[in-house]
Amino acid sequence: MEYIDYYKILGVNKNATEDDIKKAYRKLARKYHPDVNPSNKEAEKKFKEINEANEVLGHPENRKKYDQYGKDWQHAEAFERAKEQQYYQKPNNNRDHAYAHFNEDDFSDFFNAMFGGAFQGQGRKSPQFKGRDYHAELQLNLTDILTSKKHTLTVNNKNIRLSIPAGVKNGQVIKIKNHGEKVGKEAINGDLYIKFNIINNTAFKRDGNDLYITQDLDLYHAVLGGDLIIDTIDRKKVKLKVKPGTQNETKIKLKGKGMPIYKKVGYYGDLYVTYKIKIPTNLNAKEIALFKELSKIK
């Protein structure tokens, strides 16, 4: 019977590490899994070859034997069978039972001859691998993330309803476990990664958890001072005390009036207000005369 190159099947070289073999196996197993390729005989055959290669190369004992005898495996058959008999007479052995639910037909003649059917009927588990991760993008307005809300996201024609914490940032990616590819009972479902695209639909500028806004201030308030009412991002009214003689570009800080901080309930950034003094235009004759009088005062 023909020698099988398990390294070639997994697409790795003979110096591959255990981690290299594990990664190669999982990648190929995902690609050729029967759940992903229903009624595909070629994929089913490839899947069995991949699992057989992993049963040998994925376990140090099996790999050592395979590497030791390779194409000359026939000459070691009697010796290995004797060694296997001696091994199975020992009580409480710790042989790896990682692969069951495979019958004799799932393995090649080469495998069964080289390993003497030692893996049959040992209560082993099926090889597990993780399904593919899904990636999606969710677009929200800035005003949508002022409080935690539920949003519906469609992924692979399925609607997923998620609770999005307040304060999520633009470009932020969050992971939702087990909402990726479903690969059946004997495997691990993939995860869903959501990237947020936050559209600023307000006059406020966001920088981290803080907000910034420019507020027009008429000349009379700037000179004489007084009260000024402004709206915060959540449309709440705030009264500002404008000091007499306020200069253009004066910046004030309103503590706790910024964005909610992600996953910190009750904590907020700050709001910074910059005054922009508006010079009056279209003055009437009386107003012009008054300004002229003021200009003469030293």
Long-range contacts (C-beta under 8 A, 24 or more apart in sequence): 1-108, 1-109, 1-110, 1-113, 2-110, 3-70, 3-71, 3-73, 3-110, 4-52, 4-53, 4-108, 4-110, 4-111, 6-52, 6-53, 6-56, 6-57, 6-66, 7-53, 7-57, 9-49, 9-50, 9-52, 9-53, 10-50, 10-53, 10-54, 10-57, 12-57, 14-67, 16-57, 18-58, 18-60, 21-54, 21-57, 21-58, 22-58, 25-50, 25-53, 25-54, 25-58, 25-127, 25-129, 26-129, 26-130, 29-54, 29-127, 29-129, 30-129, 30-130, 30-131, 30-132, 30-181, 30-183, 33-129, 33-183, 33-187, 35-182, 35-183, 35-184, 36-183, 48-106, 48-107, 49-108, 51-99, 51-102, 51-106, 51-127, 52-106, 52-107, 52-108, 52-111, 54-127, 55-99, 55-107, 55-111, 55-119, 55-127, 56-111, 56-115, 58-98, 59-96, 59-98, 61-95, 61-96, 62-115, 65-114, 65-115, 66-114, 69-114, 73-110, 73-113, 73-114, 74-113, 77-113, 77-114, 77-116, 80-114, 80-115, 80-116, 81-116, 84-116, 84-118, 88-118, 95-122, 97-122, 97-123, 97-124, 97-125, 98-124, 98-125, 98-127, 99-124, 99-125, 99-126, 99-127, 100-124, 100-125, 100-126, 101-125, 101-126, 101-186, 102-126, 125-186, 126-186, 128-186, 128-187, 128-188, 129-183, 129-187, 129-188, 130-183, 130-187, 130-188, 130-189, 130-190, 131-180, 131-181, 131-182, 131-183, 131-187, 131-188, 131-189, 131-190, 132-180, 132-181, 132-190, 133-180, 133-181, 133-190, 133-191, 133-192, 133-193, 134-179, 134-180, 134-181, 134-190, 134-191, 134-192, 134-193, 135-192, 135-193, 135-195, 136-192, 136-193, 136-194, 136-195, 137-194, 137-195, 137-196, 137-197, 138-164, 138-194, 138-195, 138-196, 138-197, 139-196, 139-197, 139-198, 139-199, 140-164, 140-168, 140-196, 140-197, 140-198, 140-199, 141-198, 141-199, 141-200, 141-201, 142-198, 142-199, 142-200, 142-201, 142-202, 142-204, 142-206, 142-233, 143-201, 143-202, 143-233, 145-198, 145-259, 145-260, 146-233, 146-234, 146-259, 146-260, 147-260, 153-194, 155-179, 155-192, 160-192, 162-194, 165-262, 165-263, 166-260, 166-262, 167-209, 167-259, 167-260, 167-261, 167-262, 167-263, 167-264, 168-196, 168-198, 168-262, 169-196, 169-198, 169-208, 169-262, 170-196, 170-197, 170-198, 170-206, 171-195, 171-196, 171-197, 172-196, 172-262, 202-233, 204-233, 204-271, 206-259, 208-259, 208-269, 209-258, 209-259, 209-260, 209-261, 209-268, 209-269, 209-270, 210-258, 210-259, 210-269, 210-270, 210-271, 210-272, 211-257, 211-258, 211-259, 211-269, 211-270, 211-271, 211-272, 212-271, 212-272, 212-274, 213-271, 213-272, 213-273, 213-274, 214-273, 214-274, 214-275, 214-276, 215-273, 215-274, 215-275, 215-276, 216-275, 216-276, 216-278, 217-242, 217-246, 217-275, 217-276, 217-277, 217-278, 218-277, 218-278, 218-280, 219-277, 219-278, 219-279, 219-280, 221-246, 222-246, 222-247, 222-248, 222-275, 222-277, 230-273, 232-257, 232-271, 233-257, 233-258, 233-259, 233-271, 240-273, 242-275, 246-275, 246-277, 247-277, 248-275, 248-276, 248-277, 249-274, 249-275, 249-276, 250-274, 250-275, 251-275
